[in-house]
Amino acid sequence: MKHTNKVVVITGAAKGIGKVAAQEFAGQGAKVAFCDIDAQAGQETLSELKSAGCQAFFQQVDITNMEEMKSFADATARELGGIDILICNAGAAIKGTFSEISLEDWNKCININLTGAFIACKAAVPHMLKRGHGEIVIISSASALTGTGAGAAYAASKAGLNGFTRAIARDLTPQGIIVNAIAPRTIMTPLMKGIFSQEELDEKTRQIPLGRIGEPEDVAHWISWLASEESDFMCGEVVMIDGGRTYLS
């Protein structure tokens, strides 16, 4: 299996893409540590992973809080023996046009999506450096290119993640840590269902050449591959997973 005995940290993994990625890594033999702001959903996912035979660890964390994230990373290293892989998945979308969105909502979206990834990396990377290697996969979005999706704050935060991916790849690759990003678009997650009506989802489906909205599994397979040794000649890349919608529709 690709990730036998690797220790994987996933932020925002109680639901959606993060949860499916946790299941994917567990099925590949990894030990999985994850955090989320939703304690109840986190405990449910933890129980599911353990029932499937995975050595797993969960902690409720506010991804915008450096001390909480550092505490989680340190606890993961104690519980599971270190950190090999980090998946920066935690995110939020606040729907609204430029005229509608408030400064408060702008700051919230930027803090969770962009600053949250910075905080997660700051907490996890020291543990990777102790091992002399590591893999980081950051979940961006095709909205970084199109400016569409939930709105200006979301698109800006994801565009920031693309630049952040390339910047830290330059810094960390010489130290043995490989960094890449994935840019999904139109994936059926609780977040997607929460901000778009069925009519809007139907219209998005019509724009996808492959004829369907993506599933979290479509993204999780790529996350697993990018975090494996099979992709070790890729670095600083942003891989789009969108069913062809962005460039072919």
N, C-alpha and C positions, 0 to 999 in steps of 0.2 A: 504493500500500500504506500501511496506517495508520502504520507505524513506520519508514519509510525513513530510514536513517542515524541513527536514535535509538540511544543507548547504554543498554542495559538491564543492570542488575545483579540477579542472582537468587541468593539464598542457599539452600543445600541442594538443588542442581539436578542432582545426578548421577543421581538416580532419581526415580520417582514423578511427582507433580504438578509439581515444579520442572523436571524434565527435559522433560516435555511442554510446559510453558510456554515453556521455552527454544526448543523446536522451533517453537512457535507464533509467537514473536517473530521467529525467524529467517525463517520463511515470510512475515512481514510486512515484511521488509527491514531489520530491526534488526541492530545489532552487539550481541553477547551476551557478557557476562562473568558467570561464575558461580563459586561456591565450594562446597566440600563437605568433610566430614571424611574421606570415602572417596576416597582418591587414585586407586585403580585404576578405580573406576566413573566418576570424574570425567574421567580421561584417555580412557576409552572414549566418553563422551558428547561430549567435545571433538572427538575424531576424527570422530564422526558429524556434528556440526554443520559442521565444516570441509569434510567431503566433500560436504555439501549446498550448499556455496558461501557459508556464513556466516562473517563475520569474527568470530572467537570467542576468548575468553581464559579460562583456568581456573587457579585456585590452591587448593591444599589449605589449609583454614582451620578452626580451632576457633571456632565462632560465639560462644563465651563469652569469647573472648580479645580484648580491645579492640585491642591492638597488632597482632595478626594481621589483624583485620578492617580496621583503618586502612591497613595495608600493602597489603592486597588492593585497597581502594578507590583508593588513590593510584596503584597499578600499573595499574589499569583506566583511570584518567584519562590516564595517560601512553601506554598502549598503544592506546586507542580514542578518545582525544580529549575525555574528560569523562564525566559521568554525567547522564543525563536521567530515568531511571526506576529505581526500586528496588522489588523484590519480596521482601518478608520472608517466606520460605517455610520455612526450616530449622526442623525440629521433631522432637520425640521423644514417645513415649507409653510410660509405664511402668504396666502394667495391675495393678490391685490395689484392694481395698476400703480404706476408711479404717483398719480394724484391721490390714490386711496391710502397708500401705506404710510404709517406713522414712523417717526424716528425710533420710537420704542420697539416697534416690530422689526424695523431694519436692523437695529442693534442685536435683537434677540436672534434673528436668523444668521447674521454674520458670526455672532459669538458661538452658536451651537455648531454650525456647519464648518466654518473656517478656523476660528480660534480653538474649537474643540479638537480638531485634528492636530493642531500645533501642540496642545496640551497633552494629548494622548501620546504623541511622538516623544515629547520631552520626558514623559513618565516611563515609557517602555524602552527607549533606545539605550539608556545606561545598562540595562540588563542584557540587551543584545551584544553590546560592546564587551561585556564580560565573557561572552561565548565566542566572540571574534567573528560573528556572522549574524545575519538576520534578513528577513524579508518584510517589507511594508507594502500593503496595498490600500490605496485611498479611494473611497467611493465618491467620485465626482458626478457629473451629469452632462448630457448633451446640451442641456439648457445653457451651459457656459458658452457654447458656440452660437446658439439660436436666439438667446434672450427670451425664449418662451418658457412655458411651464408655469410655475406659481407666480412669477413676477420678478421685479427688478432685484429685490434683496436675495432671492434664491439664486437667480442667474449670476449675480455678482459674487456670491459666496462660493459657488461652484467654479467660476472662472478663477477665483483666488486659489482654490484647491489645485487647479492645473498648474499654476505658477509655483505654488508651494511644493508640489510633487517634483518638479524639475529642479527647483532650488535645493531641496534637501537631498535629492539624488546626487547632485554635484558634491555636496558636503559629505555624505555618508558612504557613497560607493567605495572610495579609497579605504574606508574602515571596515569593509566587508558587508555592508548593509545595502541591499538592492531595493529600490523604491520605484513603484509603478502605480498607475491609477486606472480605474475603470469608469467609463462614462455611460451609464445606462440611460435609456429614454423609454417612457411609456411601459413601465413594469407594474403589474397588478399587485400592489402592496396595500396594507391598511392605510398608509399615508395617501396613496393615489385615490383610493376609494373615498377618503375623507374630504378631499378638496375638489374633486370633479364629479359632476352629475353623470348619470348613465348616458344622457344625450351627448355630453362632451366626450365621454369615453368611446361611444360609438363612432363619433366623428374622427377621433384619433385613430381608431382601428382602420377606418377607411383610408387613412393616409399611410398605412404601413404596407409596403410591397409584399411582405410575407403573409399578410392577411390575418394577423392576430396580435393581440397585446402580449408583451413578454411576461414570463413568470419568474418569480424569484430564483428558481432553479437555473434559468438561463444565465443569470448573473453569478450565482454561487459556483457553477462549474468553472467559470473564468477566474473567479477569485482564487479557487483552489489551485488552478493551473499556474497563475501568476505567482503564487506563493510557494511553488515547488521548484525543484532544481531543473525541471524541464524547460523553464523560461529564463534561465540565468544569463542569457545573452541579451535580454531585454532590460532596459534601464531608463528611467525618466519618461516612459511612454504613457499616453492616455488612450486606452482602448475603448472604442465606442461600441455599445451593444444596443441596437435600436431597431432591428428588423429591417434596416434599409430606409427608415423613415426620413432621416435628416438629409441624405444626399440623393435619394432615388425617388422621393415622392414629389 
